[in-house]
Amino acid sequence: ISLLFVASFAIVSCSESDGEENPYANWQERNQKYLDSIAAEAKANPGEWKVVRSYKLPPLGLNEQGKVNEYVYCKIINNGEGERPLFTDTVAVNYRGKLINGTVFDQSYKGELNPSIAVPAEFPVGDVIVGWTTALMNMTVGSRWELYIPSELAYEEAGSGSIPGYSTLFFDVDLVKLIPLASNGKSAESALDTE
């Protein structure tokens, strides 16, 4: 009887330790379904959403038609009145990036966003993932958007660090400031005039 008890205890112990659910099980499929639901929501509510095609793709008609994951879906929280950044500009943004399961993988602030005390991150528009660059070039300074970026416009099947492959990325982005490309504190045009 004691041997039977030990064997049954071992089976229960294994099932308890193995019973932990993998948060990334069926990850590619789950991300695609999530993105499909976001795409449907965006298309059904054009006033609240902006659907932006990746800047890296050729114009429609010059590539395969019907590709599902070539768009960034942007939920507009508010639109600012400022300028739109160019690929060569630097921007200052408050942001938080999450996976579809709610895991925060990157952020420029803690807690709830308070723009009066948050210190925005600064980076060149062209130095981030394709989905971010695509969205930023369509935002205006003062805008706050929620970005839903398919893995094809982010880290694809390889992933990056704590971001598993095939991850749809969600970013809450507050575009605070635009810093145009400059050379030694001069505009590019004035730098050419001095040569």
Buried (B, 14 or more C-beta within 10 A) or exposed (E): EEEEEEEEEEEEEEEEEEEEEEEBEEBBEBBBEBBEEBBEBBEEEEEEBBEBBBBEBEEEEEEEEEEEBBBBBBBBEEEBEBEBBEEEBBBBBBBBBBBBEEBEBBBBBEEEBEEEEBEBBEBBBBEBBBBBBBBBBBBBBBBBBBBBBBBBBBBBEEBEEEBBBBBBBBBBBBBBBBBEEEEEEEEEEEEEEEE
